Amino acid sequence: MPIYDFIGNAEINEETESVQLETSEEVIDITIDQLNSGLLLFSIEGKQIKENGPAYFLFGDGSNQEAPIKGLKVIHIL
């Protein structure tokens, strides 16, 4: 699911450039453009992600398709 569906109505400051993805293991810095083009994955083969869930983050360019960011808990827009 495109993440823009979730954040599209948020009033994000036009000067915002960076975002932090907080997982159960770490905090990952990405750009606002990477966030806007990214995808959230909530299920695999029709089954809810339970292990390392509740969601995975995939870059829109597919560069991390084989190793998505797992355990996404919080998105901090800086």
PDB file with one MODEL, atoms N, CA, C and O in Angstrom:
MODEL        1
ATOM      1  N   MET A   1       0.846  -1.157   0.000  1.00  0.00           N
ATOM      2  CA  MET A   1       0.000   0.000   0.000  1.00  0.00           C
ATOM      3  C   MET A   1       0.903   1.236   0.000  1.00  0.00           C
ATOM      4  O   MET A   1       1.802   1.341   0.835  1.00  0.00           O
ATOM      5  N   PRO A   2       0.676   2.164  -0.919  1.00  0.00           N
ATOM      6  CA  PRO A   2       1.479   3.385  -0.916  1.00  0.00           C
ATOM      7  C   PRO A   2       1.341   4.141   0.406  1.00  0.00           C
ATOM      8  O   PRO A   2       0.231   4.365   0.888  1.00  0.00           O
ATOM      9  N   ILE A   3       2.458   4.526   0.977  1.00  0.00           N
ATOM     10  CA  ILE A   3       2.429   5.227   2.262  1.00  0.00           C
ATOM     11  C   ILE A   3       1.771   6.588   2.119  1.00  0.00           C
ATOM     12  O   ILE A   3       1.252   7.145   3.086  1.00  0.00           O
ATOM     13  N   TYR A   4       1.796   7.118   0.904  1.00  0.00           N
ATOM     14  CA  TYR A   4       1.189   8.426   0.683  1.00  0.00           C
ATOM     15  C   TYR A   4      -0.292   8.410   1.046  1.00  0.00           C
ATOM     16  O   TYR A   4      -0.844   9.445   1.421  1.00  0.00           O
ATOM     17  N   ASP A   5      -0.938   7.261   0.941  1.00  0.00           N
ATOM     18  CA  ASP A   5      -2.346   7.141   1.348  1.00  0.00           C
ATOM     19  C   ASP A   5      -2.526   7.489   2.823  1.00  0.00           C
ATOM     20  O   ASP A   5      -3.595   7.946   3.229  1.00  0.00           O
ATOM     21  N   PHE A   6      -1.494   7.274   3.617  1.00  0.00           N
ATOM     22  CA  PHE A   6      -1.561   7.570   5.045  1.00  0.00           C
ATOM     23  C   PHE A   6      -1.127   8.987   5.372  1.00  0.00           C
ATOM     24  O   PHE A   6      -1.724   9.644   6.225  1.00  0.00           O
ATOM     25  N   ILE A   7      -0.092   9.458   4.697  1.00  0.00           N
ATOM     26  CA  ILE A   7       0.460  10.762   5.057  1.00  0.00           C
ATOM     27  C   ILE A   7       0.014  11.880   4.119  1.00  0.00           C
ATOM     28  O   ILE A   7       0.345  13.043   4.347  1.00  0.00           O
ATOM     29  N   GLY A   8      -0.725  11.546   3.079  1.00  0.00           N
ATOM     30  CA  GLY A   8      -1.136  12.533   2.092  1.00  0.00           C
ATOM     31  C   GLY A   8      -1.926  13.699   2.663  1.00  0.00           C
ATOM     32  O   GLY A   8      -1.843  14.813   2.144  1.00  0.00           O
ATOM     33  N   ASN A   9      -2.677  13.465   3.704  1.00  0.00           N
ATOM     34  CA  ASN A   9      -3.477  14.522   4.315  1.00  0.00           C
ATOM     35  C   ASN A   9      -2.785  15.195   5.495  1.00  0.00           C
ATOM     36  O   ASN A   9      -3.312  16.147   6.069  1.00  0.00           O
ATOM     37  N   ALA A  10      -1.620  14.705   5.848  1.00  0.00           N
ATOM     38  CA  ALA A  10      -0.878  15.313   6.948  1.00  0.00           C
ATOM     39  C   ALA A  10      -0.350  16.675   6.499  1.00  0.00           C
ATOM     40  O   ALA A  10       0.002  16.858   5.334  1.00  0.00           O
ATOM     41  N   GLU A  11      -0.298  17.596   7.402  1.00  0.00           N
ATOM     42  CA  GLU A  11       0.202  18.923   7.083  1.00  0.00           C
ATOM     43  C   GLU A  11       1.700  18.972   7.370  1.00  0.00           C
ATOM     44  O   GLU A  11       2.138  19.491   8.397  1.00  0.00           O
ATOM     45  N   ILE A  12       2.464  18.422   6.446  1.00  0.00           N
ATOM     46  CA  ILE A  12       3.913  18.354   6.598  1.00  0.00           C
ATOM     47  C   ILE A  12       4.506  19.670   6.107  1.00  0.00           C
ATOM     48  O   ILE A  12       4.156  20.155   5.030  1.00  0.00           O
ATOM     49  N   ASN A  13       5.392  20.235   6.889  1.00  0.00           N
ATOM     50  CA  ASN A  13       6.068  21.474   6.540  1.00  0.00           C
ATOM     51  C   ASN A  13       6.796  21.295   5.208  1.00  0.00           C
ATOM     52  O   ASN A  13       7.494  20.300   5.012  1.00  0.00           O
ATOM     53  N   GLU A  14       6.639  22.238   4.310  1.00  0.00           N
ATOM     54  CA  GLU A  14       7.263  22.148   2.989  1.00  0.00           C
ATOM     55  C   GLU A  14       8.784  22.110   3.052  1.00  0.00           C
ATOM     56  O   GLU A  14       9.430  21.668   2.102  1.00  0.00           O
ATOM     57  N   GLU A  15       9.356  22.564   4.147  1.00  0.00           N
ATOM     58  CA  GLU A  15      10.809  22.573   4.304  1.00  0.00           C
ATOM     59  C   GLU A  15      11.349  21.263   4.861  1.00  0.00           C
ATOM     60  O   GLU A  15      12.563  21.092   4.970  1.00  0.00           O
ATOM     61  N   THR A  16      10.469  20.348   5.210  1.00  0.00           N
ATOM     62  CA  THR A  16      10.890  19.065   5.772  1.00  0.00           C
ATOM     63  C   THR A  16      11.707  18.293   4.749  1.00  0.00           C
ATOM     64  O   THR A  16      11.306  18.155   3.594  1.00  0.00           O
ATOM     65  N   GLU A  17      12.850  17.794   5.184  1.00  0.00           N
ATOM     66  CA  GLU A  17      13.723  17.025   4.301  1.00  0.00           C
ATOM     67  C   GLU A  17      14.000  15.625   4.821  1.00  0.00           C
ATOM     68  O   GLU A  17      14.310  14.725   4.041  1.00  0.00           O
ATOM     69  N   SER A  18      13.890  15.429   6.147  1.00  0.00           N
ATOM     70  CA  SER A  18      14.285  14.124   6.690  1.00  0.00           C
ATOM     71  C   SER A  18      13.180  13.506   7.542  1.00  0.00           C
ATOM     72  O   SER A  18      12.306  14.181   8.085  1.00  0.00           O
ATOM     73  N   VAL A  19      13.274  12.198   7.621  1.00  0.00           N
ATOM     74  CA  VAL A  19      12.307  11.376   8.331  1.00  0.00           C
ATOM     75  C   VAL A  19      13.085  10.287   9.062  1.00  0.00           C
ATOM     76  O   VAL A  19      14.117   9.819   8.583  1.00  0.00           O
ATOM     77  N   GLN A  20      12.580   9.891  10.224  1.00  0.00           N
ATOM     78  CA  GLN A  20      13.155   8.751  10.929  1.00  0.00           C
ATOM     79  C   GLN A  20      12.103   7.657  11.023  1.00  0.00           C
ATOM     80  O   GLN A  20      10.968   7.894  11.435  1.00  0.00           O
ATOM     81  N   LEU A  21      12.505   6.462  10.634  1.00  0.00           N
ATOM     82  CA  LEU A  21      11.659   5.284  10.773  1.00  0.00           C
ATOM     83  C   LEU A  21      12.134   4.542  12.013  1.00  0.00           C
ATOM     84  O   LEU A  21      13.262   4.053  12.063  1.00  0.00           O
ATOM     85  N   GLU A  22      11.273   4.463  13.001  1.00  0.00           N
ATOM     86  CA  GLU A  22      11.634   3.774  14.240  1.00  0.00           C
ATOM     87  C   GLU A  22      11.086   2.356  14.186  1.00  0.00           C
ATOM     88  O   GLU A  22       9.884   2.136  14.037  1.00  0.00           O
ATOM     89  N   THR A  23      11.996   1.408  14.312  1.00  0.00           N
ATOM     90  CA  THR A  23      11.605   0.006  14.324  1.00  0.00           C
ATOM     91  C   THR A  23      11.796  -0.535  15.735  1.00  0.00           C
ATOM     92  O   THR A  23      12.208   0.188  16.642  1.00  0.00           O
ATOM     93  N   SER A  24      11.499  -1.787  15.900  1.00  0.00           N
ATOM     94  CA  SER A  24      11.707  -2.413  17.202  1.00  0.00           C
ATOM     95  C   SER A  24      13.194  -2.589  17.502  1.00  0.00           C
ATOM     96  O   SER A  24      13.560  -2.889  18.639  1.00  0.00           O
ATOM     97  N   GLU A  25      14.054  -2.405  16.499  1.00  0.00           N
ATOM     98  CA  GLU A  25      15.489  -2.621  16.654  1.00  0.00           C
ATOM     99  C   GLU A  25      16.347  -1.364  16.522  1.00  0.00           C
ATOM    100  O   GLU A  25      17.400  -1.268  17.152  1.00  0.00           O
ATOM    101  N   GLU A  26      15.904  -0.390  15.702  1.00  0.00           N
ATOM    102  CA  GLU A  26      16.762   0.745  15.373  1.00  0.00           C
ATOM    103  C   GLU A  26      15.954   1.929  14.870  1.00  0.00           C
ATOM    104  O   GLU A  26      14.737   1.850  14.705  1.00  0.00           O
ATOM    105  N   VAL A  27      16.657   3.029  14.629  1.00  0.00           N
ATOM    106  CA  VAL A  27      16.075   4.210  14.003  1.00  0.00           C
ATOM    107  C   VAL A  27      16.829   4.433  12.697  1.00  0.00           C
ATOM    108  O   VAL A  27      18.058   4.493  12.680  1.00  0.00           O
ATOM    109  N   ILE A  28      16.073   4.555  11.596  1.00  0.00           N
ATOM    110  CA  ILE A  28      16.669   4.670  10.269  1.00  0.00           C
ATOM    111  C   ILE A  28      16.282   6.023   9.686  1.00  0.00           C
ATOM    112  O   ILE A  28      15.104   6.379   9.651  1.00  0.00           O
ATOM    113  N   ASP A  29      17.279   6.770   9.230  1.00  0.00           N
ATOM    114  CA  ASP A  29      17.050   8.073   8.603  1.00  0.00           C
ATOM    115  C   ASP A  29      16.847   7.902   7.101  1.00  0.00           C
ATOM    116  O   ASP A  29      17.634   7.239   6.425  1.00  0.00           O
ATOM    117  N   ILE A  30      15.766   8.518   6.586  1.00  0.00           N
ATOM    118  CA  ILE A  30      15.508   8.545   5.149  1.00  0.00           C
ATOM    119  C   ILE A  30      15.067   9.957   4.776  1.00  0.00           C
ATOM    120  O   ILE A  30      14.832  10.790   5.651  1.00  0.00           O
ATOM    121  N   THR A  31      14.956  10.222   3.497  1.00  0.00           N
ATOM    122  CA  THR A  31      14.499  11.534   3.046  1.00  0.00           C
ATOM    123  C   THR A  31      12.974  11.551   2.962  1.00  0.00           C
ATOM    124  O   THR A  31      12.333  10.502   2.915  1.00  0.00           O
ATOM    125  N   ILE A  32      12.407  12.747   2.944  1.00  0.00           N
ATOM    126  CA  ILE A  32      10.956  12.873   2.802  1.00  0.00           C
ATOM    127  C   ILE A  32      10.510  12.325   1.446  1.00  0.00           C
ATOM    128  O   ILE A  32       9.410  11.785   1.329  1.00  0.00           O
ATOM    129  N   ASP A  33      11.355  12.461   0.424  1.00  0.00           N
ATOM    130  CA  ASP A  33      11.016  11.919  -0.897  1.00  0.00           C
ATOM    131  C   ASP A  33      10.957  10.391  -0.865  1.00  0.00           C
ATOM    132  O   ASP A  33      10.087   9.783  -1.488  1.00  0.00           O
ATOM    133  N   GLN A  34      11.887   9.782  -0.136  1.00  0.00           N
ATOM    134  CA  GLN A  34      11.842   8.322  -0.007  1.00  0.00           C
ATOM    135  C   GLN A  34      10.585   7.887   0.725  1.00  0.00           C
ATOM    136  O   GLN A  34       9.981   6.870   0.383  1.00  0.00           O
ATOM    137  N   LEU A  35      10.190   8.653   1.730  1.00  0.00           N
ATOM    138  CA  LEU A  35       8.962   8.318   2.451  1.00  0.00           C
ATOM    139  C   LEU A  35       7.755   8.439   1.530  1.00  0.00           C
ATOM    140  O   LEU A  35       6.930   7.528   1.459  1.00  0.00           O
ATOM    141  N   ASN A  36       7.652   9.552   0.834  1.00  0.00           N
ATOM    142  CA  ASN A  36       6.490   9.795  -0.022  1.00  0.00           C
ATOM    143  C   ASN A  36       6.317   8.756  -1.119  1.00  0.00           C
ATOM    144  O   ASN A  36       5.191   8.471  -1.526  1.00  0.00           O
ATOM    145  N   SER A  37       7.409   8.191  -1.599  1.00  0.00           N
ATOM    146  CA  SER A  37       7.310   7.195  -2.669  1.00  0.00           C
ATOM    147  C   SER A  37       7.304   5.767  -2.132  1.00  0.00           C
ATOM    148  O   SER A  37       7.194   4.811  -2.900  1.00  0.00           O
ATOM    149  N   GLY A  38       7.422   5.622  -0.811  1.00  0.00           N
ATOM    150  CA  GLY A  38       7.523   4.294  -0.200  1.00  0.00           C
ATOM    151  C   GLY A  38       6.203   3.549  -0.106  1.00  0.00           C
ATOM    152  O   GLY A  38       5.130   4.095  -0.363  1.00  0.00           O
ATOM    153  N   LEU A  39       6.320   2.290   0.271  1.00  0.00           N
ATOM    154  CA  LEU A  39       5.175   1.398   0.422  1.00  0.00           C
ATOM    155  C   LEU A  39       5.171   0.786   1.812  1.00  0.00           C
ATOM    156  O   LEU A  39       6.227   0.492   2.373  1.00  0.00           O
ATOM    157  N   LEU A  40       3.990   0.597   2.362  1.00  0.00           N
ATOM    158  CA  LEU A  40       3.836  -0.127   3.621  1.00  0.00           C
ATOM    159  C   LEU A  40       3.265  -1.497   3.318  1.00  0.00           C
ATOM    160  O   LEU A  40       2.323  -1.631   2.537  1.00  0.00           O
ATOM    161  N   LEU A  41       3.831  -2.494   3.929  1.00  0.00           N
ATOM    162  CA  LEU A  41       3.368  -3.864   3.750  1.00  0.00           C
ATOM    163  C   LEU A  41       2.835  -4.360   5.089  1.00  0.00           C
ATOM    164  O   LEU A  41       3.567  -4.430   6.076  1.00  0.00           O
ATOM    165  N   PHE A  42       1.551  -4.702   5.108  1.00  0.00           N
ATOM    166  CA  PHE A  42       0.908  -5.168   6.333  1.00  0.00           C
ATOM    167  C   PHE A  42       0.630  -6.665   6.324  1.00  0.00           C
ATOM    168  O   PHE A  42       0.355  -7.259   7.367  1.00  0.00           O
ATOM    169  N   SER A  43       0.701  -7.272   5.145  1.00  0.00           N
ATOM    170  CA  SER A  43       0.424  -8.709   5.060  1.00  0.00           C
ATOM    171  C   SER A  43       1.281  -9.327   3.963  1.00  0.00           C
ATOM    172  O   SER A  43       1.730  -8.655   3.034  1.00  0.00           O
ATOM    173  N   ILE A  44       1.487 -10.618   4.104  1.00  0.00           N
ATOM    174  CA  ILE A  44       2.214 -11.402   3.111  1.00  0.00           C
ATOM    175  C   ILE A  44       1.352 -12.603   2.774  1.00  0.00           C
ATOM    176  O   ILE A  44       0.941 -13.363   3.651  1.00  0.00           O
ATOM    177  N   GLU A  45       1.086 -12.758   1.485  1.00  0.00           N
ATOM    178  CA  GLU A  45       0.233 -13.843   0.999  1.00  0.00           C
ATOM    179  C   GLU A  45      -1.106 -13.850   1.732  1.00  0.00           C
ATOM    180  O   GLU A  45      -1.632 -14.909   2.074  1.00  0.00           O
ATOM    181  N   GLY A  46      -1.651 -12.653   1.967  1.00  0.00           N
ATOM    182  CA  GLY A  46      -2.964 -12.523   2.587  1.00  0.00           C
ATOM    183  C   GLY A  46      -2.994 -12.719   4.094  1.00  0.00           C
ATOM    184  O   GLY A  46      -4.068 -12.711   4.695  1.00  0.00           O
ATOM    185  N   LYS A  47      -1.838 -12.894   4.711  1.00  0.00           N
ATOM    186  CA  LYS A  47      -1.781 -13.110   6.152  1.00  0.00           C
ATOM    187  C   LYS A  47      -1.089 -11.939   6.825  1.00  0.00           C
ATOM    188  O   LYS A  47      -0.044 -11.480   6.365  1.00  0.00           O
ATOM    189  N   GLN A  48      -1.668 -11.458   7.911  1.00  0.00           N
ATOM    190  CA  GLN A  48      -1.126 -10.336   8.667  1.00  0.00           C
ATOM    191  C   GLN A  48       0.305 -10.621   9.106  1.00  0.00           C
ATOM    192  O   GLN A  48       0.629 -11.724   9.546  1.00  0.00           O
ATOM    193  N   ILE A  49       1.151  -9.607   8.978  1.00  0.00           N
ATOM    194  CA  ILE A  49       2.532  -9.744   9.434  1.00  0.00           C
ATOM    195  C   ILE A  49       2.531  -9.736  10.959  1.00  0.00           C
ATOM    196  O   ILE A  49       2.099  -8.763  11.578  1.00  0.00           O
ATOM    197  N   LYS A  50       3.002 -10.793  11.548  1.00  0.00           N
ATOM    198  CA  LYS A  50       3.084 -10.878  13.005  1.00  0.00           C
ATOM    199  C   LYS A  50       4.538 -10.839  13.461  1.00  0.00           C
ATOM    200  O   LYS A  50       4.883 -10.138  14.413  1.00  0.00           O
ATOM    201  N   GLU A  51       5.387 -11.601  12.771  1.00  0.00           N
ATOM    202  CA  GLU A  51       6.812 -11.615  13.113  1.00  0.00           C
ATOM    203  C   GLU A  51       7.466 -10.366  12.537  1.00  0.00           C
ATOM    204  O   GLU A  51       7.392 -10.118  11.334  1.00  0.00           O
ATOM    205  N   ASN A  52       8.101  -9.589  13.392  1.00  0.00           N
ATOM    206  CA  ASN A  52       8.740  -8.337  12.987  1.00  0.00           C
ATOM    207  C   ASN A  52       7.751  -7.336  12.405  1.00  0.00           C
ATOM    208  O   ASN A  52       8.117  -6.525  11.554  1.00  0.00           O
ATOM    209  N   GLY A  53       6.500  -7.388  12.857  1.00  0.00           N
ATOM    210  CA  GLY A  53       5.463  -6.475  12.389  1.00  0.00           C
ATOM    211  C   GLY A  53       5.339  -5.293  13.314  1.00  0.00           C
ATOM    212  O   GLY A  53       6.179  -5.139  14.200  1.00  0.00           O
ATOM    213  N   PRO A  54       4.366  -4.472  13.165  1.00  0.00           N
ATOM    214  CA  PRO A  54       3.148  -4.713  12.397  1.00  0.00           C
ATOM    215  C   PRO A  54       3.251  -4.378  10.917  1.00  0.00           C
ATOM    216  O   PRO A  54       2.361  -4.734  10.145  1.00  0.00           O
ATOM    217  N   ALA A  55       4.329  -3.693  10.502  1.00  0.00           N
ATOM    218  CA  ALA A  55       4.443  -3.315   9.096  1.00  0.00           C
ATOM    219  C   ALA A  55       5.896  -3.347   8.649  1.00  0.00           C
ATOM    220  O   ALA A  55       6.823  -3.229   9.451  1.00  0.00           O
ATOM    221  N   TYR A  56       6.061  -3.509   7.348  1.00  0.00           N
ATOM    222  CA  TYR A  56       7.363  -3.402   6.709  1.00  0.00           C
ATOM    223  C   TYR A  56       7.330  -2.161   5.824  1.00  0.00           C
ATOM    224  O   TYR A  56       6.276  -1.779   5.316  1.00  0.00           O
ATOM    225  N   PHE A  57       8.488  -1.537   5.645  1.00  0.00           N
ATOM    226  CA  PHE A  57       8.594  -0.387   4.745  1.00  0.00           C
ATOM    227  C   PHE A  57       9.460  -0.774   3.565  1.00  0.00           C
ATOM    228  O   PHE A  57      10.549  -1.324   3.728  1.00  0.00           O
ATOM    229  N   LEU A  58       8.959  -0.477   2.366  1.00  0.00           N
ATOM    230  CA  LEU A  58       9.690  -0.740   1.133  1.00  0.00           C
ATOM    231  C   LEU A  58       9.913   0.571   0.402  1.00  0.00           C
ATOM    232  O   LEU A  58       8.999   1.388   0.292  1.00  0.00           O
ATOM    233  N   PHE A  59      11.126   0.776  -0.098  1.00  0.00           N
ATOM    234  CA  PHE A  59      11.397   1.955  -0.908  1.00  0.00           C
ATOM    235  C   PHE A  59      10.655   1.825  -2.228  1.00  0.00           C
ATOM    236  O   PHE A  59      10.525   0.728  -2.771  1.00  0.00           O
ATOM    237  N   GLY A  60      10.172   2.942  -2.739  1.00  0.00           N
ATOM    238  CA  GLY A  60       9.406   2.952  -3.979  1.00  0.00           C
ATOM    239  C   GLY A  60      10.173   2.452  -5.183  1.00  0.00           C
ATOM    240  O   GLY A  60       9.574   1.977  -6.147  1.00  0.00           O
ATOM    241  N   ASP A  61      11.502   2.552  -5.140  1.00  0.00           N
ATOM    242  CA  ASP A  61      12.311   2.086  -6.268  1.00  0.00           C
ATOM    243  C   ASP A  61      12.601   0.581  -6.196  1.00  0.00           C
ATOM    244  O   ASP A  61      13.243   0.029  -7.089  1.00  0.00           O
ATOM    245  N   GLY A  62      12.133  -0.073  -5.145  1.00  0.00           N
ATOM    246  CA  GLY A  62      12.316  -1.517  -5.004  1.00  0.00           C
ATOM    247  C   GLY A  62      13.691  -1.942  -4.543  1.00  0.00           C
ATOM    248  O   GLY A  62      13.995  -3.134  -4.517  1.00  0.00           O
ATOM    249  N   SER A  63      14.530  -0.984  -4.177  1.00  0.00           N
ATOM    250  CA  SER A  63      15.916  -1.313  -3.829  1.00  0.00           C
ATOM    251  C   SER A  63      16.053  -2.187  -2.585  1.00  0.00           C
ATOM    252  O   SER A  63      17.080  -2.842  -2.405  1.00  0.00           O
ATOM    253  N   ASN A  64      15.045  -2.207  -1.733  1.00  0.00           N
ATOM    254  CA  ASN A  64      15.135  -3.064  -0.540  1.00  0.00           C
ATOM    255  C   ASN A  64      14.052  -4.143  -0.529  1.00  0.00           C
ATOM    256  O   ASN A  64      13.641  -4.613   0.532  1.00  0.00           O
ATOM    257  N   GLN A  65      13.606  -4.520  -1.697  1.00  0.00           N
ATOM    258  CA  GLN A  65      12.541  -5.525  -1.802  1.00  0.00           C
ATOM    259  C   GLN A  65      12.933  -6.842  -1.137  1.00  0.00           C
ATOM    260  O   GLN A  65      12.092  -7.492  -0.516  1.00  0.00           O
ATOM    261  N   GLU A  66      14.174  -7.234  -1.254  1.00  0.00           N
ATOM    262  CA  GLU A  66      14.638  -8.491  -0.652  1.00  0.00           C
ATOM    263  C   GLU A  66      14.943  -8.338   0.837  1.00  0.00           C
ATOM    264  O   GLU A  66      15.029  -9.332   1.558  1.00  0.00           O
ATOM    265  N   ALA A  67      15.105  -7.105   1.295  1.00  0.00           N
ATOM    266  CA  ALA A  67      15.414  -6.847   2.706  1.00  0.00           C
ATOM    267  C   ALA A  67      14.662  -5.593   3.175  1.00  0.00           C
ATOM    268  O   ALA A  67      15.273  -4.551   3.413  1.00  0.00           O
ATOM    269  N   PRO A  68      13.334  -5.701   3.304  1.00  0.00           N
ATOM    270  CA  PRO A  68      12.555  -4.532   3.720  1.00  0.00           C
ATOM    271  C   PRO A  68      12.886  -4.106   5.145  1.00  0.00           C
ATOM    272  O   PRO A  68      13.433  -4.882   5.928  1.00  0.00           O
ATOM    273  N   ILE A  69      12.551  -2.876   5.464  1.00  0.00           N
ATOM    274  CA  ILE A  69      12.693  -2.395   6.840  1.00  0.00           C
ATOM    275  C   ILE A  69      11.541  -3.009   7.625  1.00  0.00           C
ATOM    276  O   ILE A  69      10.374  -2.713   7.366  1.00  0.00           O
ATOM    277  N   LYS A  70      11.874  -3.860   8.578  1.00  0.00           N
ATOM    278  CA  LYS A  70      10.863  -4.619   9.319  1.00  0.00           C
ATOM    279  C   LYS A  70      10.635  -4.024  10.696  1.00  0.00           C
ATOM    280  O   LYS A  70      11.468  -3.280  11.214  1.00  0.00           O
ATOM    281  N   GLY A  71       9.500  -4.360  11.279  1.00  0.00           N
ATOM    282  CA  GLY A  71       9.202  -3.942  12.647  1.00  0.00           C
ATOM    283  C   GLY A  71       8.914  -2.466  12.769  1.00  0.00           C
ATOM    284  O   GLY A  71       9.153  -1.883  13.827  1.00  0.00           O
ATOM    285  N   LEU A  72       8.408  -1.840  11.720  1.00  0.00           N
ATOM    286  CA  LEU A  72       8.131  -0.404  11.745  1.00  0.00           C
ATOM    287  C   LEU A  72       7.088  -0.093  12.802  1.00  0.00           C
ATOM    288  O   LEU A  72       5.985  -0.640  12.786  1.00  0.00           O
ATOM    289  N   LYS A  73       7.448   0.789  13.720  1.00  0.00           N
ATOM    290  CA  LYS A  73       6.568   1.157  14.835  1.00  0.00           C
ATOM    291  C   LYS A  73       6.099   2.607  14.746  1.00  0.00           C
ATOM    292  O   LYS A  73       4.923   2.908  14.953  1.00  0.00           O
ATOM    293  N   VAL A  74       7.061   3.518  14.428  1.00  0.00           N
ATOM    294  CA  VAL A  74       6.770   4.949  14.451  1.00  0.00           C
ATOM    295  C   VAL A  74       7.484   5.626  13.298  1.00  0.00           C
ATOM    296  O   VAL A  74       8.613   5.268  12.960  1.00  0.00           O
ATOM    297  N   ILE A  75       6.819   6.615  12.687  1.00  0.00           N
ATOM    298  CA  ILE A  75       7.438   7.452  11.664  1.00  0.00           C
ATOM    299  C   ILE A  75       7.538   8.851  12.237  1.00  0.00           C
ATOM    300  O   ILE A  75       6.528   9.469  12.574  1.00  0.00           O
ATOM    301  N   HIS A  76       8.772   9.352  12.345  1.00  0.00           N
ATOM    302  CA  HIS A  76       9.010  10.706  12.863  1.00  0.00           C
ATOM    303  C   HIS A  76       9.336  11.598  11.672  1.00  0.00           C
ATOM    304  O   HIS A  76      10.337  11.391  10.986  1.00  0.00           O
ATOM    305  N   ILE A  77       8.484  12.594  11.430  1.00  0.00           N
ATOM    306  CA  ILE A  77       8.741  13.549  10.364  1.00  0.00           C
ATOM    307  C   ILE A  77       9.390  14.762  11.027  1.00  0.00           C
ATOM    308  O   ILE A  77       8.771  15.438  11.848  1.00  0.00           O
ATOM    309  N   LEU A  78      10.647  15.028  10.659  1.00  0.00           N
ATOM    310  CA  LEU A  78      11.450  16.048  11.336  1.00  0.00           C
ATOM    311  C   LEU A  78      11.350  17.409  10.665  1.00  0.00           C
ATOM    312  O   LEU A  78      11.971  18.369  11.121  1.00  0.00           O
TER     313      LEU A  78
ENDMDL
END
